[in-house]
Amino acid sequence: MAVLYKSFVPEILRAGQLARAAGPAGTEILEVLDIEEYRGFYFLAALVQGLGNGLLAGLMQTGRAIQGLRHSFLFVLAAYVTFGWLL
């Protein structure tokens, strides 16, 4: 998620600015999001992915999904550190 956020989102924002600068034809449906809204979306996606992947890891390791909560905690912590402090 962090790689997508750092490489893909600036291109999306640049394309939106170019479309608005090109003229009004068809841009009335173009909603402009700022970088913080994209950051929030990718952060939440990383949290959900971390939670789900941790539960799946516990299921594959022990046969019980609840055992994956420790994995989920680590994945969610990694997402928080990445989006909270590094990006």
C-alpha positions, -999 to 999 in steps of 0.1 A, spaced: 0 0 0 28 24 8 45 18 -26 12 25 -44 6 56 -23 40 70 -31 41 61 -68 5 60 -80 -12 88 -61 10 117 -74 3 105 -109 -35 105 -102 -33 140 -88 -13 152 -118 -37 137 -143 -66 153 -125 -49 187 -126 -43 182 -164 -79 172 -170 -92 203 -152 -68 225 -170 -78 211 -204 -112 226 -202 -147 221 -188 -158 193 -213 -165 163 -192 -148 175 -161 -179 183 -141 -180 147 -129 -143 148 -120 -141 150 -82 -109 164 -69 -94 146 -39 -64 159 -20 -34 139 -10 -46 135 26 -78 118 15 -58 94 -6 -35 88 23 -64 80 46 -78 56 21 -45 38 16 -39 37 54 -73 21 60 -67 -4 32 -34 -13 48 -51 -18 82 -78 -40 67 -53 -60 47 -31 -64 78 -60 -77 99 -72 -101 73 -37 -114 65 -29 -119 102 -61 -139 107 -53 -160 76 -18 -166 88 -31 -179 121 -56 -201 103 -28 -216 81 -4 -220 110 -27 -235 137 -60 -242 121 -77 -215 142 -81 -179 129 -82 -164 164 -46 -175 168 -37 -151 141 -45 -120 162 -8 -117 171 1 -117 134 -27 -91 128 -13 -69 156 21 -69 140 7 -62 105 -15 -34 118 14 -19 138 36 -20 107 9 -2 87 5 24 115 43 30 117 46 32 79 17 57 73 20 75 107 57 82 107 74 73 75 51 87 49 
